[in-house]
């Protein structure tokens, strides 16, 4: 949904697994088109401390699975963390990947490589999440 007085768009995400990468490329493309700005920058941001945004290959779904597997190996779920909620691994993964990506917008569409897609990274699901998108004209 886009607020006419504010060029920010919010995309709702419903994750289904504890850790997963969800391809949101089409939703981001639609939001950019709906905003009407032809050229500029788009910031894709998630306001959650246990989630992230990344850009990577979306032609082969095994890439996303491999990324999840590697992140789970790098940051195990149970590693004697002190945070009382039991989701410290999710906070660490979010920090490593990052809460946002900035995209170039040209002719009303994000500039992505042939195989690239935009992913919402869930590290503490399943949950209902938000991704905010703001397009800034050139």
C-alpha positions as CSV (number, residue, x, y, z in Angstrom):
1,X,0.0,0.0,0.0
2,X,1.2,3.5,-0.8
3,X,0.3,6.6,1.3
4,X,-0.3,9.4,-1.2
5,X,1.1,12.0,1.2
6,X,4.3,9.9,1.7
7,X,6.2,8.2,-1.1
8,X,7.0,5.2,1.2
9,X,5.4,1.8,0.4
10,X,5.0,-1.0,2.8
11,X,5.0,-4.6,1.7
12,X,3.6,-7.3,4.1
13,X,5.6,-10.5,4.3
14,X,4.3,-13.7,5.9
15,X,7.3,-16.1,6.6
16,X,6.6,-19.8,7.1
17,X,9.9,-21.1,8.4
18,X,12.4,-20.2,11.2
19,X,15.0,-19.2,8.6
20,X,14.2,-18.6,4.9
21,X,14.9,-16.3,2.0
22,X,11.7,-15.0,0.3
23,X,12.0,-13.6,-3.2
24,X,10.3,-10.1,-3.1
25,X,11.6,-8.9,-6.5
26,X,8.2,-8.7,-8.2
27,X,6.6,-6.9,-5.2
28,X,9.5,-4.3,-5.2
29,X,9.1,-3.9,-9.0
30,X,5.4,-3.3,-8.6
31,X,5.9,-0.8,-5.8
32,X,8.5,1.2,-7.8
33,X,6.1,1.3,-10.9
34,X,3.2,2.4,-8.7
35,X,5.3,5.2,-7.3
36,X,5.6,6.8,-10.7
37,X,9.3,7.8,-10.4
38,X,11.1,6.8,-13.5
39,X,14.8,7.4,-12.5
40,X,16.4,7.6,-9.1
41,X,17.2,5.3,-6.1
42,X,15.0,2.9,-4.2
43,X,15.8,2.0,-0.6
44,X,14.4,-1.4,0.5
45,X,14.4,-1.7,4.3
46,X,13.1,-4.0,6.9
47,X,12.5,-2.6,10.5
48,X,13.0,-5.9,12.2
49,X,16.2,-6.8,14.2
50,X,15.9,-10.5,13.3
51,X,15.4,-10.1,9.6
52,X,17.4,-8.6,6.6
53,X,17.3,-7.7,3.0
54,X,19.8,-9.0,0.4
55,X,20.3,-9.2,-3.4
56,X,21.5,-12.5,-4.8
57,X,20.8,-15.1,-7.6
58,X,17.1,-16.0,-8.0
59,X,17.4,-18.2,-11.1
60,X,18.2,-21.3,-9.1
61,X,16.3,-21.8,-5.8
62,X,19.2,-23.9,-4.5
63,X,21.2,-20.7,-4.1
64,X,18.8,-19.4,-1.4
65,X,18.8,-22.8,0.3
66,X,22.6,-22.8,0.2
67,X,22.7,-19.3,1.7
68,X,20.4,-20.4,4.6
69,X,22.5,-23.5,5.2
70,X,25.8,-21.5,5.3
71,X,24.3,-18.9,7.6
72,X,23.0,-21.5,9.9
73,X,26.5,-23.1,10.0
74,X,28.2,-19.8,10.6
75,X,25.8,-18.7,13.3
76,X,24.3,-21.8,15.0
77,X,21.0,-21.5,16.8
78,X,22.4,-22.7,20.2
79,X,25.8,-21.3,21.0
80,X,25.5,-20.3,24.7
81,X,24.1,-16.9,23.9
82,X,23.1,-14.7,26.8
83,X,20.0,-13.0,25.3
84,X,17.0,-14.3,27.2
85,X,14.6,-14.5,24.2
86,X,16.6,-17.3,22.7
87,X,16.9,-15.7,19.3
88,X,20.4,-14.3,19.4
89,X,21.4,-16.2,16.3
90,X,18.7,-14.3,14.4
91,X,20.1,-11.0,15.6
92,X,23.6,-11.9,14.5
93,X,22.4,-13.1,11.1
94,X,20.5,-9.9,10.6
95,X,23.5,-7.8,11.5
96,X,25.7,-9.8,9.1
97,X,23.3,-9.5,6.1
98,X,22.0,-6.0,6.8
99,X,18.6,-4.4,7.1
100,X,18.5,-2.7,3.7
101,X,19.6,-2.5,0.1
102,X,19.7,0.5,-2.2
103,X,18.8,0.0,-5.8
104,X,19.3,2.1,-8.9
105,X,15.9,2.8,-10.6
106,X,16.0,3.4,-14.4
107,X,13.0,3.7,-16.7
108,X,10.7,2.8,-13.7
109,X,12.4,-0.5,-12.9
110,X,15.2,-1.6,-10.5
111,X,18.5,-2.2,-12.2
112,X,19.4,-5.7,-11.4
113,X,21.8,-8.2,-13.0
114,X,20.5,-11.0,-15.2
115,X,20.3,-13.5,-12.4
116,X,19.7,-11.2,-9.4
117,X,16.7,-11.0,-7.2
118,X,15.8,-9.1,-4.0
119,X,15.2,-11.3,-0.9
120,X,13.6,-10.8,2.4
121,X,15.7,-12.8,4.9
122,X,13.7,-14.3,7.8
123,X,15.9,-15.4,10.7
124,X,13.3,-15.7,13.5
125,X,10.1,-17.0,11.9
126,X,7.5,-17.8,11.2
127,X,6.2,-14.2,11.5
128,X,4.3,-11.4,9.8
129,X,6.9,-8.8,8.7
130,X,7.1,-5.6,6.9
131,X,9.4,-4.2,4.2
132,X,9.5,-0.5,3.5
133,X,10.4,0.9,0.1
134,X,11.1,4.5,-0.6
135,X,11.9,5.8,-4.2
136,X,13.9,9.0,-4.5
137,X,13.8,10.7,-7.9
138,X,16.9,11.8,-9.7
